[in-house]
Amino acid sequence: MKKQLRVLIVDDQTRARQSLRALLATYNEIAVIQEAKNGLEALQRIDEYSPDVVFMDVRMPGLDGVNATQLIKQHAPRVKVIVLTMYPDYATGALASGADAFICKGDPPEKLLRTLEKITTDAPQASSGKN
């Protein structure tokens, strides 16, 4: 990766946000990590912090991740969105909403980091969530 990345983690589960934050904190290319509890809060954070990448959960109260991804892509198309969820059935909807990649939470951490590197160095790529 060429520049230090600003990342936003969006998940309604505190433990999930903290775990992802801990993993991403080990990655030297990440400069700033912000968090949001749902899609509505994510939209506010996009304006406040101008992240380069958003890790988006799917199932959240208020505004879910699929609809939030669509709104983010309409409002800030340069922002890369990686949908990260336990529910592989959401892959088609997430990618159709504009997500740059889709990863299952059960996938190895290395896959998440490879996907992050790929979407921030190449043209947008979609991961099927399968190894």
C-alpha positions in Angstrom: 0.0 0.0 0.0 1.2 3.5 -0.8 -0.3 5.6 1.9 -1.4 5.4 5.5 -5.1 4.4 5.6 -7.9 5.8 7.6 -10.3 3.0 8.6 -13.9 3.0 9.9 -15.2 -0.2 11.6 -19.0 -0.5 11.6 -20.6 -3.2 13.8 -23.3 -3.2 16.4 -21.3 -5.6 18.6 -18.6 -4.0 20.7 -16.5 -7.2 20.9 -16.5 -7.5 17.1 -15.3 -3.9 16.8 -12.6 -4.4 19.4 -11.4 -7.6 17.8 -11.1 -6.1 14.4 -9.5 -3.0 15.8 -6.9 -5.1 17.5 -6.1 -7.0 14.3 -5.9 -3.8 12.2 -3.7 -2.1 14.8 -1.0 -4.6 13.9 -1.0 -3.5 10.3 1.5 -0.7 9.7 -0.3 0.8 6.8 -3.3 1.8 8.9 -2.9 5.3 10.5 -6.4 5.9 12.1 -9.2 3.6 13.2 -12.6 5.0 14.0 -15.8 3.1 15.0 -19.5 3.2 14.5 -22.3 1.1 16.0 -24.7 1.1 13.0 -25.2 2.4 9.5 -26.5 5.8 10.5 -23.6 6.5 12.7 -21.3 5.3 9.9 -22.7 7.9 7.6 -21.9 10.6 10.2 -18.4 9.2 10.6 -17.8 9.3 6.8 -18.3 13.1 6.9 -16.4 13.6 10.1 -13.3 11.5 9.5 -13.1 10.8 5.7 -12.0 7.2 6.0 -10.4 5.4 3.1 -11.9 2.0 4.0 -15.0 0.9 5.8 -15.4 -2.5 7.3 -19.2 -2.9 7.4 -21.3 -5.5 9.3 -24.6 -6.5 7.6 -27.1 -7.0 10.3 -27.4 -4.0 12.6 -30.3 -2.1 14.1 -31.5 1.1 12.4 -29.7 1.3 9.1 -28.3 -2.1 8.1 -25.0 -2.6 6.4 -26.3 -3.3 2.9 -28.3 -0.1 2.8 -25.5 1.9 4.5 -23.1 0.7 1.9 -25.3 1.9 -0.9 -25.6 5.3 0.7 -21.9 5.5 1.4 -21.1 4.7 -2.3 -23.6 7.3 -3.5 -22.3 10.0 -1.1 -18.6 9.1 -1.1 -17.8 6.8 -4.0 -14.0 6.9 -3.3 -14.5 5.1 0.0 -13.8 1.4 -0.2 -16.3 -0.8 1.6 -15.5 -4.3 2.8 -18.6 -6.1 4.1 -17.5 -8.3 6.9 -20.3 -10.6 8.3 -21.2 -14.0 9.7 -23.9 -14.4 7.1 -22.6 -15.5 3.7 -26.1 -15.3 2.2 -25.7 -11.5 2.1 -22.9 -11.6 -0.4 -25.0 -10.9 -3.5 -26.9 -8.0 -1.9 -23.8 -6.5 -0.4 -21.9 -6.6 -3.7 -24.9 -5.3 -5.6 -25.1 -2.3 -3.1 -21.6 -1.3 -4.1 -19.3 -3.1 -1.7 -15.8 -3.5 -2.9 -15.3 -6.9 -1.2 -17.2 -9.4 0.9 -15.6 -11.4 3.7 -17.1 -13.8 6.2 -16.1 -13.2 9.8 -15.0 -16.9 10.1 -12.3 -16.4 7.3 -8.7 -16.3 8.4 -7.3 -12.9 9.4 -4.8 -13.1 6.6 -7.6 -13.1 4.1 -9.0 -9.9 5.5 -5.6 -8.2 5.3 -5.0 -9.5 1.8 -8.4 -8.1 0.7 -7.7 -4.8 2.4 -4.4 -4.5 0.5 -5.9 -5.6 -2.8 -8.8 -3.1 -2.8 -6.5 -0.2 -1.7 -3.8 -0.9 -4.3 -5.7 -2.3 -7.3 -9.0 -1.5 -9.0 -12.0 -2.5 -6.9 -12.2 -6.2 -6.5 -15.0 -8.4 -5.0 -14.1 -11.3 -2.9 -16.7 -14.1 -2.8 -15.9 -14.9 0.8 -14.6 -18.3 -0.2 -11.0 -19.4 0.0 
